[in-house]
Amino acid sequence: MTTFAVDGPSLVLEGENLEHLRRLPDGAFAMIYLDPPFNTGRAQRAVRTTTVRRQEGTGGRVGFAGRSYDTFRELLAQYDDSFPDYWEFLEPRLLEAWRLLDETGTLYLHLDYREVHYAKVMCDVIFGRDSFLNEIIWAYDYGARTRKRWPTKHETILVYVKDPSKYHFDSEEVDREPYMAPGLVTPEKAARGKLPTDVWWHTIVSPTGREKTGYPTQKPVGLVRRMVQASSRPGDWVLDFFAGSGTLGAAAVETDRRFVCIDSSAEAVDVMASRLEEHAEVHRALREDTVADAVLVGDEREAPAS
Ligand SMILES: C[S@@+](CC[C@H](N)C(=O)[O-])C[C@H]1O[C@@H](n2cnc3c(N)ncnc32)[C@H](O)[C@@H]1O
């Protein structure tokens, strides 16, 4: 059972994210980071959401529930017949992300080069093209290099804001990075570092470093911290509903934000429990064995005193 309260503790929630999301209140989050699994939607079936609140003044763009939206979906399906399932999986969750962002809020959607272009069109429809803020390229240099094409060493993060006239973005708060040629700028500038652009060179989580949790798809906290710093304020609520090892939670702790991290995998929740337990309440999914225990405890409590 989700126990989110605006003045309550940060939460780690185990379970199907759509079920948890539907219990969270509108506009509760300043920032959402999502790193969904690649095409696992094939195994997932989601209940379609059929309504979404439109913002004032956004009329005139393609309505998601309208005929043009359906046509657009059919066109997408024709391009890639493996896509509709992933689309069906992601779409209701992105609609929830839109609902849950406050009016200053920002979504960071982290995808690989095969999915990102479809997702861009989907987000344009859900958020509106005017709400597209950035395409961030995370570039790294690790692992084998194929000789059959350009070796792929980047991932893409789409950035959408809830309201292009009200969104929060504070570049002063962002971790700066070293100049590539520090000799070309003043010593003061070199010492301060430069503001990151939309191309982020950042190492992957080191297989031997302290940050490594053992969770296979863990992303570097340095990446997610930048997003949190730029797009929320201390004390704000931030959300990740494909949370894995809880990287967003770790970035929130470092920057004094409150967080909700949701994942359906018990293994992910184990990792988050040890990584974030001093900073959040952990709510496990009820499984058959825990239900049995709960019934036993209940029976014991109700047993008449002898
Ligand atoms: C790519 S990983 C996220 C990794 C994370 N960014 C990190 O740094 O550790 C995607 C996560 O989504 C979770 N997931 C997939 N489908 C889900 C669903 N329907 N509800 C909740 N979690 C889901 C998986 O268990 C997995 O942990």
The ligand as an SDF file (V2000), in Angstrom:
LIG
                    3D

 27 29  0  0  0  0  0  0  0  0999 V2000
   17.2260   -0.0500  -16.8050 C   0  0  0  0  0  0  0  0  0  0  0  0
   16.6980   -0.4840  -15.2160 S   0  0  0  0  0  0  0  0  0  0  0  0
   16.8610    1.0040  -14.2860 C   0  0  0  0  0  0  0  0  0  0  0  0
   18.2690    1.2010  -13.7450 C   0  0  0  0  0  0  0  0  0  0  0  0
   18.3990    2.4170  -12.8540 C   0  0  0  0  0  0  0  0  0  0  0  0
   18.3330    3.6470  -13.6230 N   0  0  0  0  0  0  0  0  0  0  0  0
   19.6860    2.3770  -12.0630 C   0  0  0  0  0  0  0  0  0  0  0  0
   20.4980    3.3160  -12.1450 O   0  0  0  0  0  0  0  0  0  0  0  0
   19.9080    1.3850  -11.3640 O   0  0  0  0  0  0  0  0  0  0  0  0
   14.9560   -0.6380  -15.4380 C   0  0  0  0  0  0  0  0  0  0  0  0
   14.2150   -1.1180  -14.2150 C   0  0  0  0  0  0  0  0  0  0  0  0
   12.8140   -1.0630  -14.4930 O   0  0  0  0  0  0  0  0  0  0  0  0
   12.1890   -2.0950  -13.7230 C   0  0  0  0  0  0  0  0  0  0  0  0
   10.8570   -2.3230  -14.2970 N   0  0  0  0  0  0  0  0  0  0  0  0
   10.5300   -2.8320  -15.5160 C   0  0  0  0  0  0  0  0  0  0  0  0
    9.2020   -2.8610  -15.7100 N   0  0  0  0  0  0  0  0  0  0  0  0
    8.6510   -2.3540  -14.5860 C   0  0  0  0  0  0  0  0  0  0  0  0
    7.3150   -2.1060  -14.1590 C   0  0  0  0  0  0  0  0  0  0  0  0
    6.2760   -2.3700  -14.9630 N   0  0  0  0  0  0  0  0  0  0  0  0
    7.0950   -1.5900  -12.9270 N   0  0  0  0  0  0  0  0  0  0  0  0
    8.1600   -1.3050  -12.1100 C   0  0  0  0  0  0  0  0  0  0  0  0
    9.4480   -1.4930  -12.4590 N   0  0  0  0  0  0  0  0  0  0  0  0
    9.7000   -2.0140  -13.6780 C   0  0  0  0  0  0  0  0  0  0  0  0
   13.1510   -3.2610  -13.8380 C   0  0  0  0  0  0  0  0  0  0  0  0
   12.9770   -4.1710  -12.7640 O   0  0  0  0  0  0  0  0  0  0  0  0
   14.5120   -2.5440  -13.7980 C   0  0  0  0  0  0  0  0  0  0  0  0
   15.0410   -2.5530  -12.4950 O   0  0  0  0  0  0  0  0  0  0  0  0
  1  2  1  0
  2  3  1  0
  2 10  1  0
  3  4  1  0
  4  5  1  0
  5  6  1  0
  5  7  1  0
  7  8  2  0
  7  9  1  0
 10 11  1  0
 11 12  1  0
 11 26  1  0
 12 13  1  0
 13 14  1  0
 13 24  1  0
 14 15  1  0
 14 23  1  0
 15 16  2  0
 16 17  1  0
 17 18  1  0
 17 23  2  0
 18 19  1  0
 18 20  2  0
 20 21  1  0
 21 22  2  0
 22 23  1  0
 24 25  1  0
 24 26  1  0
 26 27  1  0
M  CHG  2   2   1   9  -1
M  END
$$$$
